């Protein structure tokens, strides 16, 4: 089943809230499965948001994050690298409530991490939404434009 696909520009309001695009909200819960493996639609009331090392933000639905969480939970607290990874991941993570208008409030810490002041670009990346400050995204795309062919050749 198709996930989040596409790109939209939105503004952060004066209270730091971001409107999740309607076309993405329509997909919420469509990839979820119940205990019997049956596809179902569940009402999404909160999302997981993570700061990324490349200074973007990623939004995940709960059932997608639960799969990631299982992998993180399997890491050992007694292995220093695995413990560090857990710390780094959870330090970069918050939950955000989805209000009736389809908005999520982004904390100052997360906005500053991504360099977001007003405008954002939201990219649908199948199982997640990636939020970028538009000029930062443009710079990354420009400096990486020549790498597409070699990356695609390496992985596909």
N, C-alpha and C positions, 0 to 999 in steps of 0.2 A: 504494500500500500504506500502511496506517495506521502512524503512528509512535508516539511516546510521548504518551499521553493520560491525564489523571487527576491526582490530587493525593493525597499521602500524608504523614503525619507520622512522623518517625523520630527517634531519639536518636543523638548522637555518643557513642561509648564513651570511657573514660578515656584511651585512646591516640590519640584524635582520628580514629577510624575511623567511616565512615558506611556503613551497609548500603544498597546500591542496591536499591530495591524489586524483588521478584521479578517483578511484572508488567512492569516495564521491562526487566529482564534477559532475559525471554523474547523481547523484541523485538530484542535485540542481533543485528546482522548481517543482519536480515531485509530491510533496505532496500539492502544492498550489492549491487553488480553486478560480475560478472567482466569480463574484457576483451571478451567477446562480447556484453555487455549482458544476459546471463542472470542472473536473480536467484539469489542463493545465500546460504547461511548460513556465516559465518566465526566462529571462536572469538575472542572479544574478551578480550584479556589486559590491556589498558591503556585508559584514557580520557584525554581532554584536559580540563583544568579551567581556566576563565578567570574572573578577577575582572571584574565589570561596574561601570560608572560609578554605577549606582544601588545599589551595595553588596550585590549578590547574587553568587552563583557559578553558572556554567554548565558542565555536563558534556556533552562531545561524544564520539561514537564516532569511531574513527580515520578511517573512510571519509568521514564528514561533515566532519571537520576538514580532511582533505586537499583538499576543494573550497574551503574558506575559505583554506587555505594557498596554493593556486594564485593566488587573487586578491591576497593580500598579497604574494606573490613577484613579481607583475607590477608592483607599485609601484616607482617609480624611487628609487634612493638619492641621486640628484642633485637631486630636487625636495624642498625642505625640508619641505613639508606631508606629502608621501607618506612621507618618511623618518621624520618624527615619528610618523605613524600606525603604521608598522611597529614603532618602538620602544615605543610605548604598548601595542600589542597583545601583543608578545612579552614585555614586562615583566610583563604580567598573566596569563601562561600557564604552566602546568606539565602534566606528564603524571603520572598516578597509576595504579599497578598495581592490578588487580582481583584480590583473593585468592580462595581456593577457596570461601569463605563468601559471596562477593559483596560484599565491603567494599572501600572505598578509604580510604587514609589522607590526611587533609587537613592541610596544614601550618598551623602557628600563624599565619603571615602571612595565609593565606587565611581562616582562622577569624576572626581579628581584623578583617580587611577587611569581612566580612559581619556582624560582631557576634554570631557564633554561640558560645554557651557549652555548650549541651546539646541542646536540641530544634531540629529543622529541619522545614520544609515543603518537599517536593520536588514540583515541578509538571512534568508531562510537557508539553512544548511542541513536539510533532511531531518535529523533528530534534534536539532537545536536552532536557536536564533542567535546570530552574532551581531552585537551592537558596536558600531564604530563612530568615532568623531569623523565627520566627512573629509576633512583635510588630511587627517592621518591615514584614512583608508586610501585616498587618492595617491598619497605619497608612496605607500606600500605597493599599490598596484603599479604605479609608474616605475619604481625601482626594481620590481620583480617581473615586469612584462616579458622579458626575454627568457625567463626560466620556465614558462608554461610548457613548452614542447619537451624540454628535458625531464621535467617532473612527471608529465603525463607518460612519457616513454618509459620512465623508471617504474612507475606503479601500475600501468595498464597494459 
